[in-house]
Amino acid sequence: MAYGPILDSLFVGSFNADLEQLGSSARIAITNLSSCGDVFELLDDEGQFITLLPRSADPDVTAAAYKLYGQGLNRGLRAGEDLAWSKLRHLIGVAAAGD
């Protein structure tokens, strides 16, 4: 069975440097969420946990996963914002009609 590189601080530093070279604001970190040692944490640009990825994932795949996460997050925020404005317009319309 082939194993990827040892997941240590040197690996994390090198991987994060590769992500930066790709223009990604994603970062990885060693995790304590799993005891198997074959995964690392994907973090957002604020250092918040997103998901676990296998240590065999390369920086290109990790950057792509982070980009997809960001797109999904933004779409979700816009959908929530649209719903809130719709409800507000409805409430204003109801209040104006009741005057």
C-alpha positions in Angstrom: 0.0 0.0 0.0 1.5 3.4 -1.0 1.3 6.2 1.4 1.6 10.0 0.8 4.1 12.2 2.6 4.3 12.3 6.3 1.7 14.8 7.6 3.8 17.1 9.8 4.4 20.9 10.1 6.9 20.8 7.3 4.4 19.2 5.0 1.7 21.7 6.0 4.0 24.7 5.5 5.1 23.5 2.1 1.5 22.7 1.1 0.2 26.1 2.2 3.0 27.8 0.3 1.9 25.9 -2.8 -1.7 27.0 -2.2 -0.5 30.6 -2.0 1.4 30.3 -5.3 -1.8 29.1 -6.9 -3.5 32.3 -5.7 -5.8 30.4 -3.2 -6.5 31.8 0.2 -7.3 28.3 1.5 -4.9 26.8 4.1 -4.5 23.4 5.6 -3.7 22.2 9.1 -2.9 19.0 10.9 -6.2 17.7 12.4 -7.0 16.2 15.7 -10.5 15.3 14.5 -9.2 11.9 13.2 -6.8 9.5 14.7 -5.9 7.7 11.5 -3.4 10.4 10.4 -4.2 10.2 6.7 -6.3 13.4 6.5 -5.8 17.1 7.1 -8.1 20.0 7.7 -9.0 22.5 5.0 -9.4 25.9 6.4 -10.9 29.1 5.0 -9.1 32.4 4.8 -10.1 33.2 8.4 -8.7 29.9 9.7 -12.1 28.3 10.2 -12.6 24.5 9.6 -14.3 23.6 6.3 -13.7 19.8 5.9 -11.2 17.0 6.1 -9.3 16.1 2.9 -7.0 13.0 2.4 -3.3 13.6 2.6 -3.0 12.4 -1.0 -4.9 15.5 -2.2 -2.6 17.8 -4.0 -2.6 21.7 -3.8 -4.4 22.0 -7.2 -7.3 19.8 -6.1 -7.4 21.5 -2.7 -7.5 24.9 -4.3 -10.3 23.8 -6.6 -12.3 22.3 -3.6 -11.9 25.6 -1.8 -13.1 27.6 -4.8 -16.2 25.4 -5.1 -16.9 25.8 -1.4 -16.7 29.6 -1.8 -19.0 29.6 -4.8 -21.6 27.5 -2.9 -21.3 29.7 0.2 -21.8 32.9 -1.9 -24.8 31.4 -3.6 -26.3 30.4 -0.3 -25.8 33.9 1.1 -27.4 35.5 -1.9 -30.4 33.2 -1.7 -30.9 34.1 1.9 -30.5 37.7 1.2 -33.1 37.6 -1.6 -35.5 35.8 0.7 -35.0 38.4 3.4 -35.7 41.3 1.0 -38.7 39.5 -0.4 -40.2 39.1 3.0 -39.4 42.7 3.8 -41.1 43.9 0.6 -44.1 41.8 1.5 -44.3 43.2 5.0 -44.0 46.8 3.7 -46.7 46.1 1.1 -49.0 44.6 3.7 -48.4 47.6 6.1 -49.0 50.1 3.3 -52.2 48.4 2.3 -53.5 48.4 5.8 -53.2 52.2 6.3 
